[in-house]
Amino acid sequence: MARRKDDRAKADLAAFDQAGARVFDNPLVTEVSDSYLEYAFSVIHSRALPDARDGLKPVHRRILWSMYEQGHRPDRGHVKSARIVGDVMGKYHPHGDTAIYDAMVRLAQDFSLNVPLIDGHGNFGSPDDGPAAARYTEARMSREAMLLTGELGEDTVDVEPNYDGSLTQPTVLPAAFPNLLVNGASGIAVGMATNMIPHNLGEVVQAARWLINHPDATLDKLMEFVPGPDLPTGGLLLGLDEVRRAYETGRGVVRMRGRVEIGPLEGSRGRQAITVTELPYGVGAEKVIAAITNEVNKTKRLTGIADVKDLTDRENGTRLVVECKVGVNPQALLADLYRLTPLEQSFGVNNLVLVDGQPRTLGLKELLDVFLAHRYEVVTRRSAYRKRKREERLHLVDGLLIALLDIDRVVKLIRASEDAQAAKDGLMQKFKLSEIQASYILDTPLRRLTKYDRLELEAEQEKLRGEIAELSKILDDDKVLRKVVSDELAAVVKQFGAPRRTTLVDGDLKEVLAASVPAGPLEVADDPCQVILSATGLVARTAAESEEAAEARRRSGRVKHDAVRAIVHSTARGRVLLVTSAGRAFKIDVLPLPVLPEQSGTVSLRGGMSAAELVPLEPGETVVGLAPLGPSAQGSPGLALGTRAGVVKVCAPDWPVRSDEFEVISLRDGDEVIGATWLTDGAETLAFVSSEASLLRFAASVVRPQGLKGGGMAGINLPAGARAVFFGAIRTDDTAHGEPMVVTSTGATVKVTPFKAYPAKGRATGGVRAQRFLKGEVELSVAWIGPRPVGATATGDPVDLPLADPRRDGSGFAVMLGPTVVGHHIDRD
């Protein structure tokens, strides 16, 4: 049987030979090897890798060329995507319509490209979902795409036949900006792949312009202009050391993170939320949600999450809300989200591109060099083309002007000629014209040979000569050529430049990742802590600790702060009340407040959070006091309030249960709260200090508590033009924190006096003098009463106060405080 098959095969070969066909006897190994190499070469050159000059793969280039040729430009209407795909497939790209449409869709996605090259109309997809079918969407070229194709009609690039030789197509686009670096690229070839990360247009152009004037520029210098990638979706990018390695070698791995905001969950009590506002490049919200769901329900590695909501819309952009359970440390939960979900992703940079038809891996400088060399060639060819066209036009204008100088003889010669050829020959002989000039004169209507047209032609002649001279400079002088390229790049940025979206985090990637892991457990114990309001308007809390640790710290007296305005006791999961100068109160959670850092036993208030970041303050409104909520507030008469007009009120602690914002005093027009102090048991002494240096003290028990709507009662009697500058509640029986002192200042002099030196007076009286004014002094600018006084500037820097003066009506000491605030030292007890 085998012998019969061999005989049949030989007979078939003999029949082919008799028919005149050529038969090659090729070994199978050689045939497969040759075919595979041809296939690999085709994939590398015709499908997968972008050209380093215009940053486009063949399919993208053919799409833009076809749209440019068909007139689908930004100043015209959108057309069906299916029409564009069909035109590309039929004329230039003999592949499937799905592949062409997918490539076209990517050019229109603003989350894939920094500078989209197609202006899409309809559903062009999202990071999670694909686009609508080509029959449902419409498209046209974007304005930025015209920068890639706009010079095609000026012999700027070579052309080649299309797949069947019936048409021509450009081998590369002129590319007026570094599209490859700006938009990036990705592709998988045979045995190789490319993965290029996007950059900011303005930064890349700045680096290119510097390289034009400094061809030997170092990579470090170029990175002053291009510090790192800029992703269309924003977010954070970690590990700039790895970025530099990628810029140097063309390969590297960078780490992308989503941008988040941590804050109270709207409509909840005591719960926090992590809101994702920007996602890593190529990651969609649904991918993150799916990963969270899997980690919570299946692997059980992610805990502390109550719910996840995707509130993303066109108006607000990305908004993925991760709700934390009560008592969960959101910073620790965020670290788990980065570790276990696509909220943190790696990007492997591999700058593999085609240079002169060969695949090469290039760094930042090499990529810019290739682009600039391309632009030099484009501008040179464009200038030569424009010069040639202007010289041709000038040649015709010169001939017309020669004819106009002796128009009568020209007309007489033409009328006497037997035919057009004779007229042309006569013009060439008698007026020394070229054949082109003579033909153009014969084709010109007589109505164009008037005196007015002569003036126009002379003006055109002068303009053409000037343009030819300018173009000659570009062609003859390399410096002029470089300046033209630089100026054109600057014009592109001026028109299409955009601010950076991605935040860069410097340092070694491993060190940055290690430093970003928060200390502390995921679940925060509800241990005691203190909430502090500084004299400069910062709010913070101390680290939660046990009662035994707090007592030991109180006995040691090690931990002290700068100027403190108010302090209340709470717990890590508790809530406190912020009172403002407008008489409003806000309930806030303690857990989100920043924990004051401790260094060498001293806690600095500079780590606090501005009150304006916690509550919605009106212009000019400030936080003036704190009050506890929960068990620590039991047994108190309430909140003591004093106003600038001298009104005093003790607000009973009957706070609304369902409202987190309410009024604690009804103020008269023009009045404001200057002090709010929480009363522990009602044994405190209330004190006012007025601008005309009067101090009034009286027992808190004489002020009857009122409800929220009460307007208070007379506190201090103020003369016309005076105002209260301080109000507070002072304990005179607390020996642990030191003797209360009175601090007053006119701005030029400061006086510190023991509080006991001032006798108590009845409520609604004028009090006693607290400081004697010197010549030129008219009022107090600062007043404060409390234990362990300290002074600080408006920025929190300490100011030395003078020693105590036992005279209650002394004039003080000369100390230039300027815009100073006063507070007290505290212990964490």
C-alpha positions in Angstrom: 0.0 0.0 0.0 2.8 2.4 0.9 4.6 1.7 -2.4 1.4 2.5 -4.4 1.2 5.9 -2.6 4.8 6.7 -3.5 4.1 5.8 -7.1 1.1 8.0 -7.2 3.0 10.9 -5.7 5.8 10.5 -8.4 3.1 10.4 -11.1 1.6 13.7 -9.7 5.0 15.4 -9.8 5.6 14.2 -13.3 2.2 15.7 -14.4 3.1 19.0 -12.8 6.4 19.0 -14.7 4.7 18.3 -18.0 2.3 21.2 -17.3 5.2 23.6 -17.0 4.8 24.2 -13.2 7.9 24.5 -11.0 8.1 22.0 -8.1 10.4 22.5 -5.2 11.3 19.6 -2.9 11.8 21.5 0.4 12.4 19.7 3.8 9.6 20.2 6.3 11.9 21.7 8.9 13.1 24.4 6.5 9.6 25.1 5.2 8.2 25.6 8.7 11.2 27.7 9.8 11.0 30.0 6.8 7.2 30.4 7.1 7.4 31.2 10.8 10.1 33.8 10.3 8.0 35.5 7.6 5.0 35.4 9.9 7.0 36.8 12.8 8.4 39.6 10.6 4.9 40.5 9.4 3.5 40.7 12.9 6.4 42.8 14.2 6.3 45.3 11.3 2.7 45.3 10.2 0.7 44.8 13.4 2.2 44.8 16.9 5.0 47.4 17.4 4.6 51.2 17.0 7.0 53.3 14.9 9.2 55.5 17.1 8.6 58.5 14.9 4.8 58.9 15.0 4.1 56.4 17.8 1.5 54.6 15.7 0.9 51.0 14.7 0.0 50.4 11.0 -3.7 50.0 11.9 -3.9 53.3 13.8 -2.0 55.1 11.0 -4.3 53.7 8.4 -7.4 54.7 10.3 -6.2 58.3 10.7 -5.0 58.4 7.0 -8.4 57.1 5.8 -10.3 59.6 7.9 -8.1 62.4 6.7 -8.5 61.4 3.1 -12.2 61.1 3.4 -12.6 64.5 5.1 -13.8 63.3 8.6 -12.2 66.2 10.2 -12.9 68.2 13.4 -14.7 71.0 11.5 -17.2 68.6 10.0 -19.9 66.4 11.4 -19.5 62.9 12.9 -20.0 59.9 10.7 -20.9 56.3 11.5 -18.0 54.3 12.8 -19.0 51.4 10.6 -18.5 53.6 7.6 -15.0 54.5 8.7 -14.1 50.8 9.5 -15.4 49.6 6.2 -13.3 52.3 4.3 -10.2 51.3 6.2 -10.7 47.6 5.7 -11.5 47.9 2.0 -8.7 50.3 1.1 -5.7 49.9 3.4 -6.0 47.3 6.2 -7.0 43.8 5.0 -7.9 42.4 8.4 -11.1 41.9 10.4 -13.5 44.7 11.0 -13.5 43.9 14.8 -9.7 44.4 15.0 -10.0 47.8 13.2 -12.9 49.0 15.3 -11.2 48.0 18.6 -8.1 50.0 17.5 -10.3 52.9 16.5 -12.1 52.8 19.9 -8.9 53.1 21.8 -8.0 56.3 19.9 -11.2 57.8 21.2 -10.9 56.9 24.9 -9.8 59.7 27.2 -9.1 57.1 30.0 -6.7 55.3 27.6 -4.9 58.2 26.0 -3.7 61.6 27.4 -4.5 63.1 24.0 -7.3 61.2 22.2 -6.9 61.2 18.4 -10.6 60.5 17.6 -13.6 62.6 18.7 -16.1 59.9 19.5 -19.9 60.3 19.7 -21.7 57.6 21.6 -20.7 54.7 23.9 -17.0 54.2 23.4 -16.6 52.0 26.5 -15.1 52.3 29.9 -12.3 50.6 31.8 -14.8 47.9 32.8 -17.0 47.6 29.7 -16.5 47.5 25.9 -18.0 50.0 23.4 -21.2 49.8 21.6 -21.2 48.2 18.1 -19.8 50.3 15.2 -23.2 50.8 13.8 -24.3 52.7 16.9 -21.3 55.0 17.4 -20.1 58.0 15.3 -16.6 59.5 15.0 -14.4 62.1 13.5 -10.8 63.2 13.9 -9.9 65.2 16.9 -8.1 68.5 16.7 -5.0 66.9 18.1 -5.1 64.3 15.4 -4.8 67.0 12.8 -1.3 67.7 14.3 -0.3 64.2 13.2 -1.8 64.4 9.7 -1.9 68.1 8.8 1.3 68.2 6.7 0.6 65.1 4.6 -0.1 67.1 1.5 3.3 68.8 1.4 5.6 65.8 0.5 6.7 65.5 4.1 6.8 61.7 4.3 7.2 58.8 1.9 4.2 56.9 0.6 3.9 53.2 -0.3 1.3 51.1 -2.2 -1.6 49.6 -0.3 -2.0 45.9 0.0 -3.3 45.5 -3.6 -1.3 48.3 -5.2 -4.3 50.3 -6.2 -3.8 53.1 -3.8 -1.0 54.7 -1.8 -0.6 55.3 1.9 1.9 57.1 4.1 4.7 55.0 5.6 4.7 57.3 8.7 2.7 60.4 9.7 4.4 63.9 10.1 3.5 63.9 13.8 3.8 67.5 15.1 4.1 66.3 18.8 5.8 63.2 20.5 2.7 61.0 20.3 4.5 57.9 21.4 5.6 59.3 24.8 2.4 61.3 25.3 -0.1 58.5 24.6 2.0 55.4 25.2 1.4 52.1 23.4 1.1 48.4 24.0 1.3 45.3 21.8 2.4 41.7 21.7 4.5 40.5 18.7 6.2 37.2 18.2 8.8 36.7 20.8 8.6 40.3 22.0 6.2 42.9 23.4 5.9 46.6 24.0 4.3 48.4 26.9 4.8 52.2 27.0 3.4 54.4 29.7 1.8 57.8 28.9 3.3 61.2 29.8 2.2 64.8 30.0 2.3 66.7 26.7 3.7 69.9 28.1 6.5 68.2 30.1 7.6 66.0 27.1 7.6 69.0 24.8 9.7 71.0 27.3 12.3 68.2 27.4 12.3 68.0 23.6 12.8 71.7 23.3 15.7 71.6 25.7 17.2 68.7 23.8 17.0 70.8 20.6 19.3 73.4 22.0 21.4 71.0 24.1 21.9 67.8 22.2 24.2 66.4 24.8 21.8 66.9 27.7 22.0 64.3 30.5 19.1 62.1 31.5 18.9 63.9 34.9 18.5 67.2 33.2 15.7 65.9 31.0 14.0 64.5 34.1 13.8 68.0 35.4 11.2 68.5 32.7 9.7 65.0 32.6 9.8 63.9 36.3 7.7 60.8 35.6 4.7 59.4 33.7 1.4 61.2 33.7 -1.6 58.8 33.5 -4.9 59.8 31.9 -6.7 58.5 35.0 -4.6 60.4 37.5 -3.8 58.6 40.7 -0.5 58.2 42.4 2.7 56.7 41.0 5.3 55.3 43.4 9.0 54.6 42.9 10.7 57.3 40.9 14.0 55.4 41.2 12.4 52.7 39.0 11.1 55.4 36.7 14.7 56.7 36.2 15.8 53.1 35.4 13.1 52.9 32.8 14.1 56.2 31.3 17.7 55.1 31.2 17.3 51.5 29.9 13.8 51.4 28.4 12.7 48.8 31.0 11.3 49.1 34.5 8.4 48.5 36.8 6.4 51.3 38.4 3.6 51.1 41.0 0.3 52.9 40.5 -2.2 53.7 43.2 -5.7 55.1 43.2 -6.3 58.4 44.9 -8.5 58.3 47.9 -10.2 60.6 50.4 -10.9 59.5 54.0 -13.6 61.1 56.0 -16.9 60.7 57.8 -19.6 58.7 56.0 -22.5 61.0 55.2 -25.6 60.2 57.2 -23.9 57.9 59.6 -22.8 58.1 63.2 -19.2 57.2 64.1 -18.4 55.5 60.8 -15.7 56.4 58.3 -15.6 56.0 54.5 -12.7 55.6 52.0 -13.8 57.4 48.8 -11.8 56.5 45.7 -11.7 59.5 43.3 -9.0 58.3 40.8 -8.2 54.7 39.8 -4.9 53.2 38.5 -4.4 53.3 34.8 -6.5 50.6 33.1 -8.5 49.6 36.2 -12.2 50.1 36.4 -14.4 50.5 39.4 -16.2 47.1 38.8 -12.8 45.3 38.9 -12.1 46.8 42.3 -15.6 46.0 43.6 -15.3 42.4 42.4 -11.9 42.0 44.1 -13.2 43.4 47.3 -16.2 41.1 47.2 -14.0 38.1 46.6 -11.6 39.0 49.5 -14.5 39.7 51.9 -16.7 36.7 51.1 -14.4 34.0 49.9 -10.8 34.4 51.1 -11.8 36.3 54.2 -8.5 38.2 54.0 -10.3 41.6 53.9 -12.3 42.7 57.0 -13.7 45.9 58.4 -15.8 46.8 55.3 -19.5 47.4 55.8 -20.5 48.2 52.2 -19.1 49.2 48.8 -20.9 51.6 46.5 -20.1 52.8 43.0 -21.4 56.4 42.7 -19.4 57.2 39.5 -21.2 59.5 37.1 -20.4 61.9 34.3 -20.7 65.0 36.5 -18.6 63.9 39.5 -16.3 61.4 37.8 -15.0 58.4 39.6 -16.5 58.0 43.1 -16.1 54.5 44.7 -17.2 54.6 48.3 -15.9 51.9 50.7 -17.8 52.1 54.0 -15.9 51.1 57.1 -17.4 49.4 60.1 -17.6 51.3 63.3 -14.3 51.4 65.1 -12.2 50.4 62.1 -9.0 52.3 61.4 -9.5 53.6 57.8 -5.7 54.0 57.2 -5.1 50.3 58.1 -8.0 49.2 55.9 -6.7 51.3 53.0 -3.4 49.5 53.3 -5.2 46.2 53.0 -7.1 47.5 49.9 -3.9 48.5 48.3 -2.4 45.1 49.0 -5.3 42.9 48.0 -7.2 44.7 45.3 -6.4 46.4 41.9 -6.5 49.7 43.8 -2.7 49.3 43.5 -1.3 47.9 40.3 2.1 47.5 38.7 3.0 48.8 35.2 5.9 47.1 33.5 7.5 49.6 31.2 9.1 48.1 28.0 9.9 50.8 25.4 10.2 48.4 22.4 9.6 50.3 19.2 10.6 50.2 15.5 13.5 52.4 14.5 14.4 52.2 10.8 12.3 49.0 10.6 14.3 47.3 13.4 12.8 46.6 16.9 14.8 48.5 19.6 14.4 49.2 23.3 14.9 52.9 23.9 15.2 55.2 26.9 13.7 58.7 27.3 16.5 60.6 25.5 16.7 58.1 22.6 13.0 58.3 22.1 13.2 62.1 21.9 16.1 62.0 19.6 14.3 59.8 17.1 11.2 62.1 17.2 13.3 65.2 16.7 15.2 63.7 13.8 11.8 62.9 12.3 10.6 66.5 12.8 13.8 67.9 11.3 13.2 65.8 8.2 9.5 66.7 8.0 10.1 70.4 8.4 13.0 70.2 5.8 10.8 68.4 3.3 7.9 70.7 4.0 10.0 73.8 3.6 11.5 72.5 0.3 8.0 71.7 -1.0 6.7 75.2 0.0 9.7 76.9 -1.5 9.2 75.0 -4.7 5.6 75.9 -4.9 6.3 79.5 -4.2 9.1 79.6 -6.8 6.7 78.1 -9.3 4.1 80.7 -8.5 6.7 83.5 -8.6 7.7 82.4 -12.0 4.2 82.8 -13.2 3.7 86.2 -11.5 7.0 87.4 -13.1 5.6 86.4 -16.5 2.3 88.1 -15.9 4.0 91.3 -14.9 6.2 91.3 -18.0 3.1 91.0 -20.1 1.3 93.8 -18.2 4.2 96.1 -18.9 3.5 95.9 -22.6 0.0 94.7 -22.7 -0.8 96.3 -26.0 1.9 94.4 -27.8 0.9 91.2 -26.1 -2.7 91.5 -27.2 -1.7 92.5 -30.8 0.7 89.5 -31.0 -2.0 87.1 -29.8 -4.6 88.5 -32.2 -2.2 88.3 -35.1 -1.3 84.6 -34.4 -2.8 81.9 -36.5 -3.3 79.5 -33.5 -2.5 79.1 -29.8 0.8 77.4 -30.5 2.0 80.3 -32.7 0.9 82.8 -30.0 2.8 80.9 -27.4 5.9 80.8 -29.6 5.6 84.5 -30.3 5.4 85.4 -26.6 8.4 83.2 -25.8 10.5 84.8 -28.5 9.6 88.5 -28.2 9.2 88.7 -24.4 11.8 86.1 -23.4 9.2 84.1 -21.5 9.3 80.4 -20.6 6.8 78.0 -22.1 5.0 77.8 -18.7 4.8 81.5 -18.5 3.5 81.9 -22.0 0.9 79.2 -21.5 -0.3 80.8 -18.3 -0.6 84.2 -20.0 -2.7 82.7 -22.8 -5.0 81.0 -20.2 -5.4 84.2 -18.1 -8.7 86.1 -18.9 -8.3 89.6 -20.1 -10.2 90.9 -17.1 -7.3 89.9 -14.9 -4.9 92.1 -16.9 -6.1 95.5 -15.4 -4.1 98.1 -13.6 -5.5 96.9 -10.2 -4.4 93.4 -10.9 -1.0 94.6 -11.6 -0.7 96.2 -8.2 -2.0 92.9 -6.6 0.6 90.9 -8.6 3.4 93.2 -7.5 2.4 92.8 -3.9 2.2 89.0 -4.4 5.6 89.1 -6.0 7.1 90.8 -3.0 5.4 88.5 -0.6 6.6 85.4 -2.5 10.2 86.6 -2.6 10.1 87.2 1.2 8.6 83.7 1.9 11.2 82.1 -0.4 13.9 83.9 1.5 12.6 82.7 4.8 12.2 79.1 3.6 15.8 79.2 2.2 17.0 80.2 5.6 15.4 77.1 7.1 16.9 74.9 4.4 20.4 76.4 4.6 20.8 77.1 8.3 20.5 74.2 10.8 20.0 76.6 13.7 17.0 78.2 12.0 15.6 74.7 11.3 15.9 73.8 15.0 14.3 77.0 16.1 11.3 76.4 13.8 10.8 72.9 15.2 11.1 74.3 18.8 8.6 77.1 18.2 6.1 74.8 16.6 6.3 72.4 19.6 5.7 75.4 21.9 2.7 76.3 19.9 1.3 72.8 20.3 1.6 73.0 24.1 0.0 76.5 24.2 -3.0 75.2 22.3 -3.4 71.7 23.8 -1.3 71.5 27.0 -3.0 70.3 30.1 -2.0 70.2 33.8 -0.4 67.1 35.3 -2.9 64.5 36.6 -0.7 62.0 38.3 1.0 62.7 41.6 4.6 61.3 41.8 5.9 59.8 45.1 9.7 59.9 45.1 12.1 57.3 46.4 12.9 53.6 46.1 9.8 51.6 45.5 10.4 49.1 48.3 11.0 51.9 50.8 8.0 53.8 49.7 5.7 50.8 50.0 7.1 50.0 53.4 6.7 53.6 54.6 3.1 53.7 53.4 2.0 50.8 55.7 0.2 52.5 58.7 1.1 51.5 62.2 -1.6 50.2 64.5 -4.3 47.6 64.2 -7.3 47.5 61.9 -9.8 47.6 64.8 -9.3 50.6 67.1 -10.1 50.0 70.7 -12.4 52.4 72.3 -9.8 53.6 74.8 -9.7 57.0 76.5 -8.1 59.9 74.7 -8.1 63.7 74.6 -9.4 66.0 71.9 -7.4 69.2 71.7 -8.2 72.6 70.1 -5.1 74.7 69.6 -5.0 78.5 69.9 -4.3 78.6 66.1 -7.4 76.7 65.2 -6.1 73.1 64.8 -7.9 70.1 66.1 -6.3 66.8 67.0 -6.4 63.9 69.4 -3.9 62.1 71.6 -3.3 58.4 71.1 -5.8 56.2 72.7 -4.5 54.6 75.9 -5.6 52.8 78.9 -6.6 54.5 82.2 -3.4 53.2 83.8 -1.2 54.6 81.1 -2.9 57.9 81.2 -2.5 58.1 85.0 1.2 57.3 84.7 1.6 59.9 82.1 -0.2 62.5 84.2 2.1 61.8 87.2 5.2 62.0 85.0 4.2 65.3 83.5 6.3 64.6 80.4 3.9 65.3 77.7 3.2 69.0 77.1 1.9 71.0 74.2 2.2 74.5 72.8 -0.7 77.0 73.1 -3.9 75.1 73.7 -7.3 76.7 73.6 -9.5 73.9 74.8 -9.3 70.2 75.7 -12.0 67.6 76.4 -11.8 63.9 77.4 -13.4 61.4 75.1 -12.7 57.9 73.6 -11.2 56.8 70.3 -14.6 55.9 68.9 -16.5 58.7 70.6 -17.7 62.0 69.5 -17.2 65.6 70.6 -18.9 68.9 70.0 -17.2 71.8 68.1 -18.6 75.3 68.9 -18.1 78.2 66.5 -18.1 81.9 66.8 -21.4 82.0 65.0 -23.1 80.1 67.9 -23.3 76.9 65.9 -22.3 73.4 67.2 -21.2 70.4 65.2 -20.9 66.8 66.3 -17.7 65.2 64.9 -16.1 61.8 65.3 -12.9 61.5 67.2 -11.4 58.6 65.3 -10.7 60.5 62.0 -8.8 63.3 63.9 -5.0 63.1 63.4 -3.1 61.6 66.3 -0.5 64.0 67.6 3.0 62.6 67.0 5.2 62.2 70.1 8.9 63.0 70.0 11.1 62.8 73.1 8.1 62.9 75.3 6.7 66.1 73.8 3.6 66.2 71.6 3.5 68.9 68.8 0.3 70.6 67.9 1.5 71.2 64.3 0.2 67.8 63.4 -3.4 68.9 63.9 -6.2 69.4 61.3 -7.7 72.7 60.5 -11.2 73.1 61.8 -12.3 74.2 58.4 -11.5 70.7 57.1 -13.9 69.2 59.6 -17.0 71.4 59.5 -18.4 73.8 56.9 -17.4 77.2 58.3 -18.7 80.4 56.9 -16.3 83.2 56.0 -14.9 84.7 59.2 -16.4 82.0 61.4 -13.9 80.2 63.7 -14.1 77.3 66.2 -13.9 78.7 69.7 -14.5 75.7 72.0 -15.1 72.0 72.5 -17.5 70.0 74.5 -17.6 66.2 75.3 -20.5 63.9 74.2 -21.5 60.6 75.7 -20.7 59.3 79.2 -18.0 61.9 79.9 -20.6 64.7 79.6 -22.9 63.3 82.3 -23.4 65.4 85.4 -22.5 68.7 83.8 -24.6 71.8 84.0 -23.7 72.4 80.3 -21.7 74.6 78.1 -20.7 78.1 79.2 -20.7 80.7 76.4 -19.6 84.3 76.3 -20.1 86.8 73.5 -18.3 89.9 72.2 -21.2 92.0 73.5 -20.8 90.7 77.0 -23.6 88.2 77.0 -23.2 85.0 79.1 -25.1 81.7 78.7 -25.0 78.3 80.1 -26.5 76.0 77.5 -28.0 72.8 79.0 -26.6 69.7 77.4 -29.9 68.6 75.8 -28.4 68.1 72.4 -30.6 67.0 69.4 -30.3 63.3 68.8 -30.8 63.2 65.0 -29.0 66.4 64.1 -25.3 66.8 63.8 -25.5 70.6 63.4 -27.5 73.0 65.6 -27.4 76.4 67.3 -26.4 76.7 71.0 -27.2 80.4 71.4 -29.4 83.0 69.6 -27.1 85.9 68.8 -28.1 89.4 68.1 -27.0 91.1 64.9 -23.3 91.8 64.9 -22.6 89.7 68.0 -20.4 86.6 68.1 -19.2 83.9 70.5 -15.7 84.6 71.8 -15.4 81.7 74.2 -17.1 78.3 74.9 -16.0 76.2 77.9 -17.5 72.9 79.2 -18.5 73.0 82.8 -17.6 69.8 84.8 -19.7 70.3 87.9 -20.7 74.0 88.0 -18.1 74.9 90.6 -16.1 76.9 88.0 -15.6 80.7 88.0 -16.7 82.5 84.8 -14.6 85.5 83.7 -14.8 88.2 81.1 -12.0 90.6 80.0 -13.0 93.7 78.0 -11.0 95.7 75.4 -10.8 98.6 77.9 -8.9 96.3 80.3 -11.7 95.4 82.8 -11.9 91.9 84.3 -15.1 90.5 85.7 -15.3 87.2 87.6 -18.4 85.6 89.1 -19.5 82.1 90.0 -20.9 79.9 87.2 -23.7 78.8 89.6 -25.3 82.2 89.3 -26.1 81.7 85.6 -29.2 79.6 85.1 -28.9 77.0 82.3 -31.1 77.6 79.2 -32.2 75.6 76.3 -30.8 75.8 72.7 -33.0 78.7 71.7 -32.1 80.9 74.7 -30.2 84.1 74.1 -28.3 84.2 77.4 -28.2 87.0 80.0 -26.1 90.0 80.8 -22.5 89.0 81.7 -20.3 92.1 81.8 -21.4 95.7 81.6 -19.4 97.3 78.8 -19.1 101.0 78.2 -19.8 102.5 74.7 -17.3 101.4 72.1 -15.9 98.6 74.3 -16.1 94.8 73.6 -15.3 91.6 75.3 -12.0 90.1 74.2 -12.0 87.0 76.4 -14.5 84.7 78.1 -13.8 81.4 79.9 -14.5 79.1 82.8 -11.7 78.8 85.3 -11.2 76.3 88.2 -9.5 77.7 91.2 -9.3 74.4 93.1 -7.3 72.4 90.6 -3.8 72.5 92.1 -2.5 69.7 89.8 -2.5 72.0 86.8 -1.1 75.1 88.4 -2.4 78.4 89.6 -4.6 80.3 87.1 -3.0 83.4 85.6 -4.3 86.4 83.8 -2.5 87.4 80.6 -3.3 90.7 78.9 -1.5 92.5 76.1 -1.9 95.8 74.2 0.4 94.6 71.4 3.3 96.6 72.9 3.2 95.5 76.5 2.3 92.2 78.1 1.2 91.6 81.7 0.9 88.3 83.6 -0.9 88.4 87.0 -2.3 85.7 89.3 -6.0 85.3 88.9 -6.5 85.4 92.7 -5.5 89.1 92.6 -8.8 90.0 91.1 -11.8 90.1 93.4 -15.1 88.5 92.4 -18.0 90.9 91.4 -21.6 90.4 90.7 -22.8 89.4 87.3 -23.7 92.3 84.9 -21.2 94.7 86.6 -18.1 96.3 85.1 -15.5 94.3 87.0 -12.1 95.8 88.0 -9.1 97.1 86.0 -6.7 94.4 84.8 -4.0 96.6 83.2 -3.0 100.2 83.2 -2.6 101.7 79.7 0.6 103.6 78.9 0.7 106.6 76.7 -0.5 105.7 73.2 -2.2 102.5 74.3 -6.0 102.5 73.9 -7.2 98.9 74.2 -6.3 95.3 74.8 -5.6 93.1 71.8 -5.1 89.8 73.7 -6.5 88.5 77.0 -6.5 85.0 78.4 -7.0 83.3 81.8 -5.9 79.8 82.7 -3.2 77.6 84.3 0.3 77.4 82.8 0.0 80.2 80.3 2.1 80.2 77.1 2.2 82.6 74.1 2.5 81.7 70.5 2.4 83.4 67.1 -0.4 82.9 64.7 1.7 80.1 63.1 2.2 78.3 66.4 5.7 79.4 67.1 6.4 80.0 70.9 6.6 83.5 72.4 8.2 84.1 75.8 5.9 85.7 78.4 7.2 88.0 81.2 7.3 86.9 84.8 4.2 87.2 86.9 3.4 90.7 88.3 1.3 90.6 91.5 -0.2 94.1 90.8 -3.6 93.6 89.2 -3.6 97.1 87.7 0.1 97.3 86.6 1.1 98.5 83.1 3.0 95.3 82.1 6.3 94.9 80.3 7.4 95.8 76.8 7.1 92.7 74.6 6.3 92.9 70.9 3.9 90.1 70.5 2.3 91.2 67.2 -0.5 88.9 66.0 -0.2 86.6 69.1 -2.5 84.0 70.6 -2.3 82.7 74.1 -3.1 79.3 75.5 -1.8 76.9 78.2 0.3 73.8 78.6 -1.6 70.6 79.2 -1.0 67.1 80.6 -2.6 64.0 79.1 -4.7 63.0 82.1 
